[in-house]
Amino acid sequence: MKFRPLADRVLVRRTDEEQTTEGGIVLPGSAAEKPSQGEVVAVGPGKTLDNGEAQAVAVNEGDLVVFGQYAGSNTVKIDGDELVILNEQDILGVLEN
C-alpha cells in the first residue's frame, strides 16, 4: 500500500533510540519514551501560497529528521509499520553526517 501526503505534510518512520540509560540501566518498553527522530518516507507537494504556487517542503525522502517529542499525534499503519504524519513545521531539523 502507498501513502501520498498532501500539502506540507511529511510521512516519517520513527527510528529506535537507545534503550539503556547513561548509568547502564535498561529501560523496559513501557518506561521508554517514543523516539523523536525518524526517517522521511514520503513528502507532500508543499504548502499552497496565496498566489496559487506551491512552496516546496524543505526535507526529502530518506532524510533523518528530529521532531518535537509530542509532535506527530497522527499515525497510520502501512504494511505492518506504524508511521507518523507530521506537518513540516513540526520538524525541528535534519541530521547530517
mmCIF file of the C-alpha atoms, coordinates in Angstrom:
data_MODEL
# 
_entry.id   MODEL 
# 
loop_
_atom_site.group_PDB 
_atom_site.id 
_atom_site.type_symbol 
_atom_site.label_atom_id 
_atom_site.label_alt_id 
_atom_site.label_comp_id 
_atom_site.label_asym_id 
_atom_site.label_entity_id 
_atom_site.label_seq_id 
_atom_site.pdbx_PDB_ins_code 
_atom_site.Cartn_x 
_atom_site.Cartn_y 
_atom_site.Cartn_z 
_atom_site.occupancy 
_atom_site.B_iso_or_equiv 
_atom_site.pdbx_formal_charge 
_atom_site.auth_seq_id 
_atom_site.auth_comp_id 
_atom_site.auth_asym_id 
_atom_site.auth_atom_id 
_atom_site.pdbx_PDB_model_num 
ATOM 1  C CA . MET A 1 1  ? 0.000  0.000  0.000  1.00 0.00 ? 1  MET A CA 1 
ATOM 2  C CA . LYS A 1 2  ? 1.231  3.508  -0.762 1.00 0.00 ? 2  LYS A CA 1 
ATOM 3  C CA . PHE A 1 3  ? 0.522  6.757  1.063  1.00 0.00 ? 3  PHE A CA 1 
ATOM 4  C CA . ARG A 1 4  ? 0.920  10.188 -0.521 1.00 0.00 ? 4  ARG A CA 1 
ATOM 5  C CA . PRO A 1 5  ? 0.909  13.095 1.957  1.00 0.00 ? 5  PRO A CA 1 
ATOM 6  C CA . LEU A 1 6  ? -0.948 16.238 0.960  1.00 0.00 ? 6  LEU A CA 1 
ATOM 7  C CA . ALA A 1 7  ? 0.206  19.869 1.243  1.00 0.00 ? 7  ALA A CA 1 
ATOM 8  C CA . ASP A 1 8  ? 3.211  20.339 3.576  1.00 0.00 ? 8  ASP A CA 1 
ATOM 9  C CA . ARG A 1 9  ? 2.809  17.028 5.403  1.00 0.00 ? 9  ARG A CA 1 
ATOM 10 C CA . VAL A 1 10 ? 5.628  14.509 5.808  1.00 0.00 ? 10 VAL A CA 1 
ATOM 11 C CA . LEU A 1 11 ? 5.389  10.760 6.492  1.00 0.00 ? 11 LEU A CA 1 
ATOM 12 C CA . VAL A 1 12 ? 8.078  9.585  8.948  1.00 0.00 ? 12 VAL A CA 1 
ATOM 13 C CA . ARG A 1 13 ? 9.163  6.160  10.254 1.00 0.00 ? 13 ARG A CA 1 
ATOM 14 C CA . ARG A 1 14 ? 10.395 6.545  13.835 1.00 0.00 ? 14 ARG A CA 1 
ATOM 15 C CA . THR A 1 15 ? 13.886 5.183  14.487 1.00 0.00 ? 15 THR A CA 1 
ATOM 16 C CA . ASP A 1 16 ? 14.771 3.300  17.644 1.00 0.00 ? 16 ASP A CA 1 
ATOM 17 C CA . GLU A 1 17 ? 16.788 5.200  20.185 1.00 0.00 ? 17 GLU A CA 1 
ATOM 18 C CA . GLU A 1 18 ? 18.964 3.751  22.910 1.00 0.00 ? 18 GLU A CA 1 
ATOM 19 C CA . GLN A 1 19 ? 17.053 1.786  25.498 1.00 0.00 ? 19 GLN A CA 1 
ATOM 20 C CA . THR A 1 20 ? 19.853 1.978  28.100 1.00 0.00 ? 20 THR A CA 1 
ATOM 21 C CA . THR A 1 21 ? 20.485 4.978  30.360 1.00 0.00 ? 21 THR A CA 1 
ATOM 22 C CA . GLU A 1 22 ? 23.945 6.515  30.748 1.00 0.00 ? 22 GLU A CA 1 
ATOM 23 C CA . GLY A 1 23 ? 24.237 4.681  34.074 1.00 0.00 ? 23 GLY A CA 1 
ATOM 24 C CA . GLY A 1 24 ? 23.684 1.336  32.324 1.00 0.00 ? 24 GLY A CA 1 
ATOM 25 C CA . ILE A 1 25 ? 20.074 0.803  33.387 1.00 0.00 ? 25 ILE A CA 1 
ATOM 26 C CA . VAL A 1 26 ? 17.977 -0.904 30.724 1.00 0.00 ? 26 VAL A CA 1 
ATOM 27 C CA . LEU A 1 27 ? 14.534 0.675  30.333 1.00 0.00 ? 27 LEU A CA 1 
ATOM 28 C CA . PRO A 1 28 ? 11.563 -1.619 29.747 1.00 0.00 ? 28 PRO A CA 1 
ATOM 29 C CA . GLY A 1 29 ? 9.369  -0.812 26.728 1.00 0.00 ? 29 GLY A CA 1 
ATOM 30 C CA . SER A 1 30 ? 6.656  0.723  28.904 1.00 0.00 ? 30 SER A CA 1 
ATOM 31 C CA . ALA A 1 31 ? 9.064  3.222  30.502 1.00 0.00 ? 31 ALA A CA 1 
ATOM 32 C CA . ALA A 1 32 ? 10.809 4.278  27.316 1.00 0.00 ? 32 ALA A CA 1 
ATOM 33 C CA . GLU A 1 33 ? 9.648  7.443  25.579 1.00 0.00 ? 33 GLU A CA 1 
ATOM 34 C CA . LYS A 1 34 ? 8.707  7.394  21.928 1.00 0.00 ? 34 LYS A CA 1 
ATOM 35 C CA . PRO A 1 35 ? 11.674 8.339  19.735 1.00 0.00 ? 35 PRO A CA 1 
ATOM 36 C CA . SER A 1 36 ? 11.716 11.906 18.478 1.00 0.00 ? 36 SER A CA 1 
ATOM 37 C CA . GLN A 1 37 ? 13.663 11.216 15.317 1.00 0.00 ? 37 GLN A CA 1 
ATOM 38 C CA . GLY A 1 38 ? 12.937 9.250  12.200 1.00 0.00 ? 38 GLY A CA 1 
ATOM 39 C CA . GLU A 1 39 ? 13.447 8.698  8.503  1.00 0.00 ? 39 GLU A CA 1 
ATOM 40 C CA . VAL A 1 40 ? 11.312 10.564 5.986  1.00 0.00 ? 40 VAL A CA 1 
ATOM 41 C CA . VAL A 1 41 ? 9.330  8.038  3.925  1.00 0.00 ? 41 VAL A CA 1 
ATOM 42 C CA . ALA A 1 42 ? 7.185  10.387 1.801  1.00 0.00 ? 42 ALA A CA 1 
ATOM 43 C CA . VAL A 1 43 ? 6.791  14.140 1.300  1.00 0.00 ? 43 VAL A CA 1 
ATOM 44 C CA . GLY A 1 44 ? 3.783  16.160 0.132  1.00 0.00 ? 44 GLY A CA 1 
ATOM 45 C CA . PRO A 1 45 ? 3.996  18.650 -2.752 1.00 0.00 ? 45 PRO A CA 1 
ATOM 46 C CA . GLY A 1 46 ? 4.182  21.655 -0.422 1.00 0.00 ? 46 GLY A CA 1 
ATOM 47 C CA . LYS A 1 47 ? 2.044  24.397 1.019  1.00 0.00 ? 47 LYS A CA 1 
ATOM 48 C CA . THR A 1 48 ? -0.114 26.361 -1.424 1.00 0.00 ? 48 THR A CA 1 
ATOM 49 C CA . LEU A 1 49 ? 0.649  30.072 -1.196 1.00 0.00 ? 49 LEU A CA 1 
ATOM 50 C CA . ASP A 1 50 ? -1.861 32.897 -1.675 1.00 0.00 ? 50 ASP A CA 1 
ATOM 51 C CA . ASN A 1 51 ? -0.715 33.378 -5.279 1.00 0.00 ? 51 ASN A CA 1 
ATOM 52 C CA . GLY A 1 52 ? -1.532 29.710 -6.062 1.00 0.00 ? 52 GLY A CA 1 
ATOM 53 C CA . GLU A 1 53 ? 2.051  28.457 -6.260 1.00 0.00 ? 53 GLU A CA 1 
ATOM 54 C CA . ALA A 1 54 ? 3.277  25.557 -4.120 1.00 0.00 ? 54 ALA A CA 1 
ATOM 55 C CA . GLN A 1 55 ? 6.143  26.203 -1.699 1.00 0.00 ? 55 GLN A CA 1 
ATOM 56 C CA . ALA A 1 56 ? 8.254  23.023 -1.700 1.00 0.00 ? 56 ALA A CA 1 
ATOM 57 C CA . VAL A 1 57 ? 8.877  21.143 1.546  1.00 0.00 ? 57 VAL A CA 1 
ATOM 58 C CA . ALA A 1 58 ? 12.424 21.557 2.910  1.00 0.00 ? 58 ALA A CA 1 
ATOM 59 C CA . VAL A 1 59 ? 13.034 17.820 3.524  1.00 0.00 ? 59 VAL A CA 1 
ATOM 60 C CA . ASN A 1 60 ? 13.401 14.929 1.101  1.00 0.00 ? 60 ASN A CA 1 
ATOM 61 C CA . GLU A 1 61 ? 12.678 11.216 1.234  1.00 0.00 ? 61 GLU A CA 1 
ATOM 62 C CA . GLY A 1 62 ? 15.448 9.409  3.103  1.00 0.00 ? 62 GLY A CA 1 
ATOM 63 C CA . ASP A 1 63 ? 16.394 12.375 5.342  1.00 0.00 ? 63 ASP A CA 1 
ATOM 64 C CA . LEU A 1 64 ? 16.848 11.645 9.047  1.00 0.00 ? 64 LEU A CA 1 
ATOM 65 C CA . VAL A 1 65 ? 14.851 14.292 10.911 1.00 0.00 ? 65 VAL A CA 1 
ATOM 66 C CA . VAL A 1 66 ? 14.334 15.385 14.517 1.00 0.00 ? 66 VAL A CA 1 
ATOM 67 C CA . PHE A 1 67 ? 10.887 16.464 15.677 1.00 0.00 ? 67 PHE A CA 1 
ATOM 68 C CA . GLY A 1 68 ? 9.249  17.501 18.921 1.00 0.00 ? 68 GLY A CA 1 
ATOM 69 C CA . GLN A 1 69 ? 8.505  14.791 21.461 1.00 0.00 ? 69 GLN A CA 1 
ATOM 70 C CA . TYR A 1 70 ? 4.763  15.462 21.358 1.00 0.00 ? 70 TYR A CA 1 
ATOM 71 C CA . ALA A 1 71 ? 4.568  16.132 17.615 1.00 0.00 ? 71 ALA A CA 1 
ATOM 72 C CA . GLY A 1 72 ? 3.008  13.559 15.368 1.00 0.00 ? 72 GLY A CA 1 
ATOM 73 C CA . SER A 1 73 ? -0.192 12.575 17.098 1.00 0.00 ? 73 SER A CA 1 
ATOM 74 C CA . ASN A 1 74 ? -1.455 11.367 13.704 1.00 0.00 ? 74 ASN A CA 1 
ATOM 75 C CA . THR A 1 75 ? -0.276 7.851  12.946 1.00 0.00 ? 75 THR A CA 1 
ATOM 76 C CA . VAL A 1 76 ? -1.080 5.399  10.171 1.00 0.00 ? 76 VAL A CA 1 
ATOM 77 C CA . LYS A 1 77 ? -0.264 1.699  9.905  1.00 0.00 ? 77 LYS A CA 1 
ATOM 78 C CA . ILE A 1 78 ? 1.010  0.683  6.455  1.00 0.00 ? 78 ILE A CA 1 
ATOM 79 C CA . ASP A 1 79 ? 2.233  -2.843 5.715  1.00 0.00 ? 79 ASP A CA 1 
ATOM 80 C CA . GLY A 1 80 ? 2.686  -3.509 9.455  1.00 0.00 ? 80 GLY A CA 1 
ATOM 81 C CA . ASP A 1 81 ? 4.760  -0.350 10.083 1.00 0.00 ? 81 ASP A CA 1 
ATOM 82 C CA . GLU A 1 82 ? 3.392  2.420  12.288 1.00 0.00 ? 82 GLU A CA 1 
ATOM 83 C CA . LEU A 1 83 ? 4.263  5.708  10.586 1.00 0.00 ? 83 LEU A CA 1 
ATOM 84 C CA . VAL A 1 84 ? 3.825  9.281  11.806 1.00 0.00 ? 84 VAL A CA 1 
ATOM 85 C CA . ILE A 1 85 ? 2.264  12.089 9.768  1.00 0.00 ? 85 ILE A CA 1 
ATOM 86 C CA . LEU A 1 86 ? 3.897  15.432 10.603 1.00 0.00 ? 86 LEU A CA 1 
ATOM 87 C CA . ASN A 1 87 ? 3.388  18.961 9.373  1.00 0.00 ? 87 ASN A CA 1 
ATOM 88 C CA . GLU A 1 88 ? 6.617  20.460 8.047  1.00 0.00 ? 88 GLU A CA 1 
ATOM 89 C CA . GLN A 1 89 ? 6.594  22.996 10.915 1.00 0.00 ? 89 GLN A CA 1 
ATOM 90 C CA . ASP A 1 90 ? 6.782  20.114 13.454 1.00 0.00 ? 90 ASP A CA 1 
ATOM 91 C CA . ILE A 1 91 ? 10.202 19.108 12.122 1.00 0.00 ? 91 ILE A CA 1 
ATOM 92 C CA . LEU A 1 92 ? 12.999 20.768 14.094 1.00 0.00 ? 92 LEU A CA 1 
ATOM 93 C CA . GLY A 1 93 ? 15.908 19.843 11.847 1.00 0.00 ? 93 GLY A CA 1 
ATOM 94 C CA . VAL A 1 94 ? 17.693 17.324 9.648  1.00 0.00 ? 94 VAL A CA 1 
ATOM 95 C CA . LEU A 1 95 ? 20.549 15.134 10.939 1.00 0.00 ? 95 LEU A CA 1 
ATOM 96 C CA . GLU A 1 96 ? 23.535 15.092 8.588  1.00 0.00 ? 96 GLU A CA 1 
ATOM 97 C CA . ASN A 1 97 ? 26.761 13.056 8.660  1.00 0.00 ? 97 ASN A CA 1 
# 
